[in-house]
Amino acid sequence: MSALFQNYARRPVHLVSGKGTIVTDETGKQYLDFTSGIAVLSLGHAHPAIVQAIQQQSEKLWHTSNLFESPEQEKLAANLVKDTHLAHAFFCNSGAEANEAAIKLARKHTGKHVIITFEKSFHGRTFGAMSATGQDKVRQGFGPLLDTFRTIPFNDIEALDAAIDSDVAAIMLEVIQGEGGVNQVTPAFAQAIADICESKGILLIIDEVQTGIARTGTRYAYEQTVLKPDIITLAKGLGGGFPIGAMLGTSALYDTFSPGTHGTTFGGNPLAVAVAQTVLDNVFDTKFLSAVNEKSEYLLGKLKTALPTHKIVGTGLLLGVVCEEEVAPYIEKAEQAGLLLVSAGPNVLRLLPPLTVTTEEIDQAVDLLSSILI
């Protein structure tokens, strides 16, 4: 019997090393990693700049406490909000923690308690984030959840209108539901949310844990919509493989998170901040963002040509291949062939290559995928 709790359905592969998009298991077999640790490895495995950042920072300071000033956190925060309407950042360790902070901030700032979320959403597995998540498989078995979340159908304007009342503090959504099936917000629904938030004084929280940090071809996915969030949450790609999360908010929210209202022991530690700053130095570069979009168009074109009977969904390098049947057997076959994939719901194959993936690696991945699906 394992000494580990069996809360993960682990695959029988032990990965021991990686470089760029390629990972190697203990037998020496190599794979194309189109999971990126589930949208985490922005710059791929063992990127030299990240390795150097960790090495250099590890020789100076690993951890202090948020009781002390941190110019490095100040710099990272400034870079995250630069050229946006957002103004301030709070650093933590994960996407779930970032979402918990967002929930607390929205409720404290408005003095209201109801937050509208959406079916098939995913916001994390801590209690508040789990209560916000619109998937029964995540929520079942834990007893009564927080009853102040109203979960309604995604992209349903009529349901949204019916859910609004004077108790609503915020609307919380993903621009692209990564875990729920690579479902994108429609322009009409985004406009409806924007109009309601403005007319009713409701805060807008956008969960960019999976979509942010250039994954969709822009710094943040909301930039491709009419939405203007009061709060966004980040993690995954921000650390390029090192744990860090962040919540960004507007200047209007600044006084609400006063000393003692929220905190974290490890959030924004020097190692994490050094790595995250290195990630931003690379991925927020305009040439890098252009390259992500070029690779996205290339991958989309290859998929549509190779899989003409399948619907391809998503944006940037967060793409999904929709299948009529459950995709778990395809994921297993792909793994055996040397391609690592994850699902997005039962019927969607999710493609999340590192943002540094090459066109040659895209060609190889699509060839492998088409041989399995056709």
N, C-alpha and C positions, 0 to 999 in steps of 0.2 A: 504494500500500500504506500502511495506517495505521501511524503511529508507536506505536500502542498494541498491546499483546498482545491477542489476540482471545479472552480467557477469559470474556467476557460475550457472550451472544446479545442484543445491544442492539436495542431497538425503534427504528424510524426516526422518532422524535419528539424534538425538541430543546426541552425546557421551559426557559423563561427567567424566569418569575416565578410567584409564588403568593400567595394570601391566603386564609387559612382552609382550606376544602375545595377551592377552585378554583385550578387552575393554567393557565397560558397558554403556548403554544408560540411559536416564532419567527415563525410566520405570523399570529399573533393568535387562533388557535383556542383555545377554552377547554374544559377537561375537569373533570369531577368526579373528584377523586383519592380513590379507595377503596382505595389501597395504603398511603398515609401513609408512603411510603419504606420499605415493609415493616414496619409497626407501629412506626414511629419517631416520627412527628410527632404526639405526644400532644395538643398544643394547636393543631394545624394549621400552615399555612405563615405565616411572618412574624407570629406572635402579638406584639402590642405589648409585653407584659411581657417576653418573651424578647429582643426587639430592644433594649429598654431595658437589660436586664441585661447584654447583650453590650457595648453602647455604654459603659455606666458602668464595667464592669470593664476594658474595653480601654484606658481612659484611666488606669488605676491600675497593673495588674500582669497580664501575660499568663502568665509562667512563672518559676518559681524552681527548685526541686528538692525532692524528698521528703527531702532532708537537713535541711530546716528545718521548724519547727513550722508548722501550718496550722489556725488556729481555724475557718476556713471548712470545711475537711474534717471537723473534729470536729463542727461543727453539722450538716452534711449526714448524717454517719454516725448521729448521735443521732436525727435525724428519720426515717431509714430503719428503724431498729430500735425506735422508740418504740411502745409498746403491743404488742410481740411478745415471744417468748421468746428472740429473737436479741439479741446484745449488741455485736458489733463489725463493722467494715467495712474492706475493702481496696478502693481505687479503681484502676481501670485504664482502658483505652480502648475496649474492645469486648466483645461477648459471648463470643467465642472466648477472649480473654484471661482473662475472669472464670472460664470453665470450666477453663482450664489451671490457674489458681490453686486452684480447688476440688479438682481431681484431685491436685495436689501436696500440698495441706493434708490431704486424707483419707488419702493414703498415708503421709505423714510422721507424722501423729497416731497412726494405728493400728499402724504398722510392718508393715502388710500391703499387698498390691499388686493384688489383683483387684477390679475394679469391674464390677458388673452394669449393663448398659444394655439398650435395647430396640429391636426392629425398627421401622423407620420414624421413628426419632428423628433429631434434628439438633442437634448441639452445637457446630458450627463447623468451620473448614477448616484450622486449625493442626494440627500432627501429632497431638498428644494428643487434641484435640477431634474430629478426623477419625476417629481410631481408636475413639472412643467412639460415633460416629454410626452408627446402624443402617440405612444406605442404601448399597448397593453403588455407585450412580452417583457418590457423593461420594468413595468410597474407591479406586476402580479406577485402576490405572496408576501407583501410587506405591510399588510394591514392598511388602515385608513391613511391616505396621503393628505397633503395640504389641500384644503378644499377651496382655496382662493385662486385657483387657475381655471379658466374656462377654455376648454379645448374644442375648437371648431374645425370644420373642413377647410383645407388649404385652397386658396384661390376661389373662395365662395363669398362674393360680395354681399349677398343677401344674408348669409349666416353671420358675417361680420357686423352688419348693421344691427342685426337682432341682438348681438352680444354686448353692445355698447350701452352702458348706463353710467350714473354718477359715481359708482364705486370703482370704476376702472382706472387703475394707475398707469398701466402700460400695455402695449402690444409687443410681443416677443416672437421673432421669427428668424428663420434662415432664408436668405435669398435663394439658395439652392439647398434643398434637403438632401444632404449627402447620405446619411444612414437610411433614410426613408424611401429611397428609390431614385435619387438624382432628379428630384422634382423642382422645377424652376418657378419662381413667382412670375405671374403674368403681368404685362405692363398695366392692364386695367386694374388688377388687384393691388398692385403697388401704388397706383394713383389713388385708389380708394382708401388705402391705409394712410397715405400722406395727407389726404383731405381730412380724414377723421381726426388724425392726431393734431392737425393744425386747428381745426374748428372746435374741438372738444378739450384742448389742452392736455392731451394724453401723451405720455412719453413713448418713444419708440426705441426698443432694444433690438439690435440686430446681432445675432449669434454668427460671428465670422470665424469660429474656432477652426472649421475645416476649409472655408472658402477664402479666408484672408491671407495676407502675406504672399500675394502674387499668384496664388493657386488658380485663379480664374482669369489671369491675364491683366488684371489691374491690382493696385495695392490692396484694395478691399472690393468685394463683390458688389456692395451697395453702390459703388461709384458707377456701375453700369445701369442704374435704375434712377427713378425720380425720388427715391427715398432719402431722407436726411435724418439719420438716427440721432437720438440724444445720447445713446450709449451703444458701444459695440464691444464685443468680447472676442478675445484672441487666445490662441495657444498653438498646439500642433506645429505648424510650419515656422512659427516665430523663433523657436529654439533650434530648428534644424536637426532635432534629435535629442537635444538637452531639455529637460523639463522646465518650462516657464509658461505662465499665462499672463494675460493683461486685460484690464477693463479700461476703455477710453470713454470719456464723457465731455460734455460741453461745459463752458464756463459757468452757466447757470446752476450747475450741480455742485460747484466747488465747495461751498460752505456746508453742504449737507454731510459730506464725509469729513467731519471735524475730528480732532484727536480723540481716540478711544472708541469711535463708532465701528471700526472694522480693522482687522489686522491679520498678519500671518508671520510665522517664525522664519520660514525659508524663502518666502516670496521676494523676488528681486535680489537674490544673493549675487555676489560678485561674479561667480563663474557663469551663472545663467545669463546675467546681463551682458557679459563680455561676448558670449556666443551669440545672443540675440542681436547685438549691435553689428557683429560680423555678418550675420544673415542679411540684415537690412542694408548694409553697405553694398551687398551684391544684388539682392532681388529688387530693391527699389530703384535701381539704376534704369533709366529709360531704355537703354539698349537691351538690358536683360528682359524687361517687360515685353518689348517688341519681339524678342526671340521666343518667349513663352507663347505669344499669340501666333507666331509663325509655326511653331511646333504643333500647336493645337489645331490649326487649319490643316496642317499636313496629316496629323493623326486622324482627324475627322474624315478627310478625303480618302485615306487608305481604308478606314473602317467601312465607309459607305460603298466603296468599290468592292471590297472583299466580302462584305456581308450585306448584299442588297436587299435581303428580305427582313433584316432586323432594323428596328428603330434605334437610332443613336441619340442620346440625350446628354445635356450638360454643357459646360462652358470651360474654356481654358484647358487645363490638364486635370479637370475633374469631369470625367466622361463616363457614361453608362451605356451598356449594350443590353437592350430589353429583349428578353426571351419569353416564349409562351410557357415554358416549363420551368421548374425550379433549377437554379444554376449551381447548386452544391456539387453535383457530379462533374460539371464542366470545370469547376475550380480545381477539383482533384485531378482531373485529366490534364489540365494546364500545368499543374505543379509537376506531374510526372514527366511532362514534355519540357520542363525548364522555364515555366512562366508563372510567376506568383501574382495572384489576383485576390480581390475580396468582393463580397456581394454588397448590394445596397437593397435590402429587402430580399424576399425569396426569389424574385424573377429578374434581377438586374445584375449584370457583371459590372463592377466598378473598376475603372482604370485610373490609377493615381501614380503615374511615374514621377520620379524626381523632376524638378523643373529644369534640370541640367541634362535630361535625356537627349540622346542624339537621334538623328533621322534614321541612321542605320539600326539602332536599337528599336525604334518604332517599327521599321520594316520587319525585323525579326519577330517582334511581339505579335504583330498583325498576322503574319504568316502562321505562327503557332496557333493563334486564336481561331483563325479561319479553318485550319485543319481539324480543329476540335468541334466547331459549331456546324460545319457543312458536311 
